[in-house]
Amino acid sequence: MKRPDLDRATLLEARGVSRLYGPGKGCEAIDIRLHRGEVLGIVGESGSGKSTLLRLLAGMERPDAGQVVYHSAAAQGRDGAGHEGELDLYAIGEARRRALLRMEWGLVHQNPRDGLRLGVSAGANIGERLMALGERHYGQLRAAGQDWMGRVELDPRRIDDAPKTFSGGMQQRLQIARTLVTRPNLVFMDEPTGGLDVSVQARLLDMLRTLVRELGLSVILVTHDLAVARLLAHRLMVMRRGQVVETGLTDQILDDPQHAYTQLLVSSVLTP
Ligand SMILES: Nc1ncnc2c1ncn2[C@@H]1O[C@H](COP(=O)(O)OP(=O)(O)OP(=O)(O)O)[C@@H](O)[C@H]1O
């Protein structure tokens, strides 16, 4: 995807972040800078540390060393905020971190069942995050539910149905609607099309790409699938055994990989 040059302000930074479970297992001394409106893909084979890094960046797991800094316009002048609204994620309290994830960020899990409440209606799933932001008007919550079901190509007439009656692909669409309805400043996606049939994946990917573009989303995307990375990410970071081996614009990395590991990764996936 072509990278927007509109607003290059930094949104999220990792400074020397480490979390090691054993030698080469986890993440080691990772530096990241995500700009507003940018999709950063984190790629690498299974076990390279992608999901660990996502958890560290999203405030879900404390690093052994290093800092994760969120540049929040809303944070200025509040506890834990440094200069220009810099929020040191692990210097603020747990409650505040959770509130960030609920109010300003969004998280799309690989398995939609981890991100949805399967027993309550589709509409309630979408409305819940809006309610957390203070929306109480039933008509507006319902209208937003219908609008977002349409946007993710679900039949809005199924607004009262429980997601447990939906297929896996439909549940993933609903999870995406639930996440994006609040227009999050930052979205974390962990293998968002993983675990789905290839044909379902392709349509979902197309829809995600459109939404990312239309909403100008800032995204940290974890995937082992280079085709997904190619379609969604402006920039890539290639991980191997907990370390970053290469980083750059997506087309550069996939068309002209410099590091031997990236060359292997690209050739094993992209050549027939
Ligand atoms: N909580 C944990 N305790 C111990 N070891 C862990 C823990 N979480 C991850 N690991 C190990 O750290 C390494 C990196 O795991 P991680 O899940 O981050 O990799 P990944 O690149 O996301 O792989 P996958 O795509 O298979 O999820 C693996 O060897 C894994 O077994």
PDBQT file of the ligand as one rigid body, heavy atoms in Angstrom, charges set to zero:
ROOT
HETATM    1  N1  LIG A 301       4.478 -16.491  28.076  1.00  0.00    +0.000 N 
HETATM    2  C1  LIG A 301       5.499 -17.171  27.563  1.00  0.00    +0.000 A 
HETATM    3  N2  LIG A 301       6.277 -17.948  28.327  1.00  0.00    +0.000 NA
HETATM    4  C2  LIG A 301       7.324 -18.621  27.817  1.00  0.00    +0.000 A 
HETATM    5  N3  LIG A 301       7.696 -18.575  26.518  1.00  0.00    +0.000 NA
HETATM    6  C3  LIG A 301       6.962 -17.807  25.693  1.00  0.00    +0.000 A 
HETATM    7  C4  LIG A 301       5.831 -17.049  26.162  1.00  0.00    +0.000 A 
HETATM    8  N4  LIG A 301       5.298 -16.384  25.112  1.00  0.00    +0.000 NA
HETATM    9  C5  LIG A 301       6.057 -16.692  24.041  1.00  0.00    +0.000 A 
HETATM   10  N5  LIG A 301       7.060 -17.541  24.395  1.00  0.00    +0.000 N 
HETATM   11  C6  LIG A 301       8.108 -18.060  23.478  1.00  0.00    +0.000 C 
HETATM   12  O1  LIG A 301       8.724 -16.947  22.849  1.00  0.00    +0.000 OA
HETATM   13  C7  LIG A 301       8.975 -17.207  21.480  1.00  0.00    +0.000 C 
HETATM   14  C8  LIG A 301       8.272 -16.170  20.619  1.00  0.00    +0.000 C 
HETATM   15  O2  LIG A 301       6.859 -16.386  20.671  1.00  0.00    +0.000 OA
HETATM   16  P1  LIG A 301       5.814 -15.443  19.916  1.00  0.00    +0.000 P 
HETATM   17  O3  LIG A 301       4.448 -16.030  20.148  1.00  0.00    +0.000 OA
HETATM   18  O4  LIG A 301       6.042 -14.042  20.278  1.00  0.00    +0.000 OA
HETATM   19  O5  LIG A 301       6.243 -15.670  18.395  1.00  0.00    +0.000 OA
HETATM   20  P2  LIG A 301       5.440 -15.390  17.075  1.00  0.00    +0.000 P 
HETATM   21  O6  LIG A 301       6.437 -14.887  16.085  1.00  0.00    +0.000 OA
HETATM   22  O7  LIG A 301       4.264 -14.536  17.369  1.00  0.00    +0.000 OA
HETATM   23  O8  LIG A 301       4.971 -16.839  16.646  1.00  0.00    +0.000 OA
HETATM   24  P3  LIG A 301       3.530 -17.362  16.204  1.00  0.00    +0.000 P 
HETATM   25  O9  LIG A 301       3.289 -16.766  14.849  1.00  0.00    +0.000 OA
HETATM   26  O10 LIG A 301       3.687 -18.845  16.178  1.00  0.00    +0.000 OA
HETATM   27  O11 LIG A 301       2.575 -16.887  17.257  1.00  0.00    +0.000 OA
HETATM   28  C9  LIG A 301       8.501 -18.643  21.238  1.00  0.00    +0.000 C 
HETATM   29  O12 LIG A 301       9.612 -19.489  21.330  1.00  0.00    +0.000 OA
HETATM   30  C10 LIG A 301       7.523 -18.885  22.356  1.00  0.00    +0.000 C 
HETATM   31  O13 LIG A 301       7.489 -20.255  22.684  1.00  0.00    +0.000 OA
ENDROOT
TORSDOF 0
